[in-house]
Amino acid sequence: MPNPLFVGIDVSSTDNAVCCLTNDDEKRPISRFTVLNNRPGIMELKERISRLVNKHNFDGIRFGLEHTGCYSTHAAMYLQRHLDFCCPDVKVYMFNPSLIKAYKKSHFLDAPKNDRIDAWFITAKLRDGHLPHPFTWSEPMMALQRLTRARYHLMQNLVRESNFLMTNLYLKWSDYTLAFENKLSATSLAVMEEFESTEALAEISLDKLVDFLVQHGKNRFDDPQAVAEDLKKAARSSYRLPKTVNDSVNLAMASSIRVIRTVQEQLKSLKKAIEDHLNAIPQTLDSVPGIGPVFASGILAEIGDISHFESHKQLAKFAGIAWTEHQSGNFTASQTRLIHSGNRFLRYYLMEGANSVRVHDPVFAEYYAKKKAEPKQFAHKRALALTARKLVRLVFFLLKTNQLYQPKGGQQTK
């Protein structure tokens, strides 16, 4: 009969509280201790656990940790790969903190909150079973994930700063949105900086404005004169601000524009680094029209080993692209929301990828249009989420089979 040792670790930024249980029904731990959350601390943990294994002749070790971001990463990596416990069967499991919280509440409604108690519940959950796939560490995937998550972080900052810029832009030029489709293009930002007021833009000659647009747009406008005319029209029809308020708005906009340009430059650097890392990882996701290196990397880095997922349904739930169910008796809700749990980074890259694929691939374009025509509320968001769910099935198939994408269902291998 197997005789494993169950080790639960409650991780914090400074300390790791450790609780050890056996396979018996005894709730009293055979060992409790706390070590520092650093390299000397993890080596002390190794020595203590090794002594327990030798003393009680355990034939396996099951480590359990809450997935607390950067604080648990080093401990999981060392336990899974770098430490030798003189035991043939060692597995590491990373639990979602909400799962441990629910497990704790299901056993004791008023259980206290401290590191020792939390470590015991992690160990008890580890012993009870229904475990996720064991933690595995891949250096290329982790390196890629650091880059794709950094890009996600910068994109959130870019959206937030852009929205703030737009509020000030409306105060300065209320009709400016009629002139440029992309308000954050280099030419658009140059116009915002060059002209301090709507009067200055309205009074400049059309020829000079055309020359300005050609210069900053690097001669990419099909009809720069039409753009110049739209700008002057927007300037004439916009509200006017008092000079003091206008000067303050200009200063606030200049600050936002500097931030936006910096973020845009950093995004370019990250894109190049992501592409370089992806070249070393075999994959076929970028064979899908609209899924370039960035989206492929973001999806791949968060999924990791596809063998951890038995079906595309599991993968969709992991990504948070699954719907809640509300049914009781003969009643079934006709409208449900996406689940709140799931990997937000994977969900982001799948949703962004789906939005790109539905533009470039006719199969996904037809599916998106069909779903968008169905409801009256939230048509775009619902259709995009369903398109992302369809993309999950495709991603699962491509990663499982390592085949290139074939819109008509062809069988081509890489």
C-alpha positions in Angstrom: 0.0 0.0 0.0 1.4 3.4 -0.9 2.7 5.4 2.0 3.1 9.1 0.9 4.0 12.1 2.9 1.7 15.1 2.4 3.4 18.5 2.8 1.4 21.7 2.7 3.2 25.0 2.5 1.5 28.4 3.1 3.7 30.9 1.2 4.3 34.5 2.1 6.8 37.0 0.9 9.2 36.3 3.8 8.2 32.9 5.4 6.9 29.5 4.4 4.7 27.8 7.0 5.0 24.0 6.6 2.6 21.3 7.7 3.1 17.5 7.2 0.4 14.8 7.4 0.4 11.1 6.7 -2.1 8.9 4.9 -3.8 8.0 8.2 -7.0 9.6 9.5 -5.0 11.3 12.2 -5.5 15.1 11.9 -2.5 15.9 14.1 0.6 16.8 11.9 3.7 14.7 12.3 5.7 17.9 11.8 5.2 21.6 11.7 7.8 24.3 11.1 8.5 27.6 9.4 11.4 28.4 7.1 12.4 31.6 5.3 11.1 32.1 1.8 14.6 32.2 0.3 17.3 29.8 -0.9 18.7 28.9 2.6 15.1 28.4 3.8 14.2 26.0 1.0 17.4 24.1 1.7 16.4 23.8 5.4 13.0 22.5 4.2 14.7 19.9 2.1 16.8 18.7 5.1 13.7 18.4 7.4 11.6 16.6 4.8 14.4 14.2 4.0 14.8 13.3 7.6 11.1 12.5 7.9 11.2 10.4 4.7 14.2 8.4 6.1 12.6 8.0 9.6 9.1 6.8 8.4 10.1 5.1 5.1 7.7 7.2 3.0 7.7 6.0 -0.6 6.3 9.3 -2.0 6.0 13.0 -1.3 3.1 15.3 -2.3 3.8 19.0 -1.9 1.0 21.5 -2.1 1.2 25.3 -2.4 -1.2 28.1 -3.1 -0.5 29.8 -6.4 0.4 33.2 -5.0 2.2 34.6 -8.0 5.9 35.4 -7.7 6.0 34.4 -4.0 5.3 30.7 -4.7 7.2 30.5 -8.0 10.7 29.9 -6.6 9.5 27.4 -4.0 7.6 25.3 -6.6 10.5 25.4 -9.0 13.0 24.2 -6.4 10.7 21.5 -5.1 9.9 20.1 -8.5 13.3 20.3 -10.2 16.3 21.2 -8.1 16.0 19.4 -4.8 16.7 15.7 -4.1 14.6 14.2 -1.3 15.9 10.6 -1.8 12.4 9.6 -2.7 11.3 8.0 -6.0 7.9 9.7 -6.3 7.8 13.4 -5.7 5.0 15.6 -7.1 4.2 19.3 -6.6 0.7 20.8 -6.8 -0.2 24.4 -7.1 -3.7 25.3 -5.8 -5.9 28.3 -6.7 -6.2 30.2 -3.4 -10.0 30.4 -3.9 -10.1 26.6 -4.0 -8.4 26.4 -0.6 -10.6 29.1 0.8 -13.7 27.2 -0.3 -12.3 23.9 1.1 -11.6 25.6 4.4 -15.1 27.1 4.6 -16.7 23.8 3.7 -15.1 22.2 6.8 -15.1 25.1 9.4 -17.3 28.2 8.9 -15.4 30.1 11.6 -11.9 28.8 11.1 -9.2 31.3 12.1 -7.0 32.9 9.5 -3.3 32.4 10.1 -0.3 30.7 8.4 -0.3 27.6 10.6 -4.0 26.9 10.0 -3.8 27.7 6.3 -0.9 25.3 5.9 -2.9 22.5 7.6 -5.9 23.0 5.2 -3.6 23.0 2.2 -2.2 19.7 3.4 -5.6 18.3 4.1 -6.8 19.2 0.6 -3.7 17.6 -0.8 -4.5 14.4 1.1 -8.2 14.3 0.2 -7.5 14.1 -3.5 -9.3 15.7 -6.6 -6.0 17.4 -7.4 -4.9 19.4 -10.4 -2.2 18.3 -12.7 1.2 18.3 -11.1 3.3 21.4 -11.5 5.9 21.2 -14.2 8.5 23.9 -14.9 9.7 24.8 -18.4 12.5 27.4 -18.7 11.5 28.5 -22.3 7.8 28.8 -21.4 8.5 30.7 -18.2 10.8 33.1 -20.1 8.1 33.6 -22.7 5.4 34.1 -20.1 7.4 36.9 -18.4 7.4 38.8 -21.7 3.8 38.2 -22.7 2.6 39.2 -19.2 4.7 42.3 -19.4 3.0 43.1 -22.7 -0.4 42.6 -21.1 0.6 45.0 -18.3 1.7 47.6 -20.8 -1.4 47.3 -22.8 -3.6 47.9 -19.7 -1.5 51.0 -19.0 -1.8 52.1 -22.6 -5.6 51.8 -22.5 -5.9 53.6 -19.2 -3.6 56.4 -20.3 -5.4 56.7 -23.7 -8.8 57.0 -22.0 -7.5 59.8 -19.8 -6.0 61.5 -22.8 -9.3 61.3 -24.6 -11.1 63.1 -21.8 -8.8 66.0 -22.0 -8.8 66.0 -25.8 -12.6 66.4 -25.7 -12.3 69.4 -23.5 -9.8 70.9 -25.9 -11.3 69.8 -29.2 -14.7 68.3 -28.8 -15.0 67.4 -32.5 -11.5 66.1 -32.9 -12.7 62.5 -33.1 -14.2 63.2 -36.5 -10.7 63.7 -38.1 -8.6 60.7 -37.2 -9.7 57.0 -37.0 -6.6 56.2 -34.9 -6.3 58.9 -32.3 -3.0 57.5 -31.0 -1.2 57.5 -34.4 2.1 59.4 -34.6 0.4 62.1 -36.8 -2.5 62.5 -34.5 -0.3 62.9 -31.4 1.8 65.4 -33.3 -1.3 67.5 -34.1 -2.4 67.5 -30.4 1.1 68.8 -29.4 1.6 71.3 -32.2 -1.6 73.2 -31.9 -2.2 74.7 -28.5 -5.8 75.7 -29.2 -8.7 75.1 -31.6 -8.2 78.7 -32.8 -4.6 78.0 -33.8 -5.7 75.0 -35.9 -8.6 76.9 -37.4 -6.4 79.8 -38.4 -3.5 78.0 -40.0 -3.6 77.9 -43.8 -4.7 74.7 -45.5 -1.5 74.3 -47.4 0.7 74.5 -44.3 -1.5 72.0 -42.5 -1.3 69.7 -45.5 2.5 69.9 -45.4 2.5 69.2 -41.7 0.4 66.1 -42.2 2.5 64.8 -45.0 5.7 65.4 -43.0 4.5 63.7 -39.8 2.5 61.1 -41.6 5.5 60.2 -43.8 3.4 60.6 -46.9 1.1 57.7 -45.9 -2.2 59.6 -46.3 -4.1 58.8 -49.5 -5.7 62.3 -49.4 -3.9 64.5 -46.9 -5.9 67.6 -48.1 -9.2 65.9 -47.1 -7.7 65.1 -43.7 -6.6 68.7 -43.3 -10.0 70.0 -44.2 -11.7 67.6 -41.7 -9.3 68.9 -39.0 -10.0 72.6 -39.7 -13.8 71.8 -39.8 -13.5 70.0 -36.4 -11.6 73.0 -35.0 -14.2 75.5 -36.1 -17.1 73.5 -34.7 -15.5 72.6 -31.3 -16.3 74.3 -28.1 -13.9 77.0 -26.8 -12.0 76.9 -23.5 -10.8 79.9 -21.4 -7.1 80.4 -21.8 -6.2 79.4 -18.2 -8.2 76.1 -18.5 -6.8 75.5 -22.0 -3.2 75.8 -20.8 -3.8 73.3 -18.0 -5.4 70.9 -20.4 -2.4 71.2 -22.7 0.0 70.4 -19.9 -2.1 67.3 -18.9 -2.3 66.1 -22.5 1.5 66.6 -23.0 2.1 64.4 -19.9 -0.2 61.7 -21.2 1.3 61.8 -24.7 4.8 61.3 -23.3 3.6 58.3 -21.4 1.8 56.8 -24.4 4.9 57.2 -26.7 7.1 55.5 -24.0 4.7 52.6 -23.7 4.4 52.3 -27.5 8.2 52.1 -27.7 8.4 49.5 -25.0 5.7 47.4 -26.8 7.8 47.4 -29.9 10.8 46.1 -27.9 8.7 43.4 -26.3 7.3 42.3 -29.6 10.8 41.7 -31.0 11.8 39.8 -27.9 8.6 37.7 -27.9 9.2 36.8 -31.6 12.8 35.7 -30.9 11.7 33.5 -28.0 8.8 31.9 -30.0 11.2 30.9 -32.8 12.8 28.4 -30.4 9.5 26.7 -29.4 7.8 24.3 -31.9 4.2 25.2 -32.4 1.6 25.7 -35.2 -0.7 28.4 -33.7 0.7 31.1 -35.9 -0.6 29.1 -39.0 -4.0 30.5 -38.1 -4.8 33.7 -40.1 -4.8 36.6 -37.6 -2.7 34.8 -34.9 0.7 36.3 -35.2 3.7 35.7 -32.9 2.4 37.9 -30.1 -1.0 36.2 -29.8 0.5 32.8 -30.3 3.1 33.4 -27.6 0.5 34.8 -25.1 -1.7 31.7 -25.6 1.1 29.2 -25.6 2.9 30.6 -22.6 -0.3 30.4 -20.4 -1.4 27.0 -21.5 2.1 25.4 -21.1 1.8 21.6 -21.5 -1.4 20.8 -23.4 -1.4 17.3 -22.0 -2.6 18.8 -18.7 -6.0 19.3 -20.4 -8.1 16.3 -21.3 -10.6 18.2 -23.5 -11.2 21.7 -25.0 -13.8 22.2 -22.3 -11.2 22.0 -19.6 -9.0 24.4 -21.5 -12.0 26.9 -21.9 -12.8 26.7 -18.2 -9.1 27.3 -17.4 -9.2 30.4 -19.6 -12.5 31.6 -18.1 -14.3 31.4 -21.4 -17.1 29.3 -20.1 -20.6 30.2 -19.0 -22.2 29.8 -15.6 -25.3 27.5 -15.4 -28.5 28.7 -13.6 -31.1 25.9 -13.5 -33.6 24.9 -10.9 -36.5 22.5 -11.5 -38.1 23.4 -14.8 -36.4 26.8 -15.0 -33.3 27.3 -17.0 -31.9 30.8 -17.4 -31.7 32.0 -20.9 -29.0 34.5 -20.2 -25.9 33.6 -18.2 -22.5 35.3 -17.7 -19.0 34.1 -18.2 -17.5 32.5 -15.1 -15.4 34.9 -12.9 -12.6 32.4 -12.4 -9.9 31.5 -15.0 -6.6 32.7 -16.2 -7.0 36.4 -17.1 -3.9 36.5 -19.2 -5.0 33.5 -21.3 -8.5 34.9 -21.6 -7.1 38.3 -22.8 -4.9 36.7 -25.5 -7.7 34.4 -26.7 -10.2 37.2 -26.9 -7.8 39.5 -28.7 -6.8 36.6 -30.9 -10.4 35.9 -31.7 -11.1 39.5 -32.6 -8.1 39.3 -35.1 -9.0 35.9 -36.5 -12.6 36.9 -37.3 -11.2 39.7 -39.5 -8.7 37.5 -41.4 -10.3 34.1 -41.6 -13.6 33.6 -43.5 -14.7 30.7 -41.4 -14.5 32.7 -38.2 -15.8 35.8 -39.8 -19.0 33.9 -40.8 -19.4 32.4 -37.4 -18.9 35.8 -35.7 -21.5 37.5 -38.0 -24.0 34.7 -37.4 -23.7 35.0 -33.6 -23.7 38.8 -33.6 -27.1 38.7 -35.5 -28.7 36.5 -32.9 -29.3 38.6 -29.7 -30.4 42.2 -29.2 -28.2 42.9 -26.2 -24.4 42.8 -25.9 -24.2 41.5 -29.5 -20.6 42.2 -30.1 -19.3 41.1 -26.7 -21.4 37.9 -26.9 -20.3 37.1 -30.4 -16.7 37.8 -29.6 -16.8 35.5 -26.6 -18.4 32.7 -28.6 -15.8 33.2 -31.3 -13.1 32.9 -28.7 -14.7 29.7 -27.5 -14.5 28.4 -31.0 -10.9 29.4 -31.1 -10.2 27.4 -27.9 -11.3 24.3 -29.7 -9.0 25.0 -32.6 -6.1 25.8 -30.3 -6.6 22.6 -28.4 -6.6 20.6 -31.6 -3.5 22.2 -33.0 -1.5 21.8 -29.9 -2.6 18.2 -29.4 -1.9 17.2 -33.0 0.9 19.7 -34.0 -0.9 20.2 -37.3 -1.1 23.3 -39.4 -4.4 25.1 -39.6 -6.6 24.0 -42.5 -9.9 26.0 -42.8 -11.6 23.3 -44.7 -10.6 20.5 -42.3 -7.6 19.3 -44.3 -5.0 17.1 -42.8 -1.6 18.6 -43.1 1.2 18.0 -40.6 4.1 20.2 -39.7 
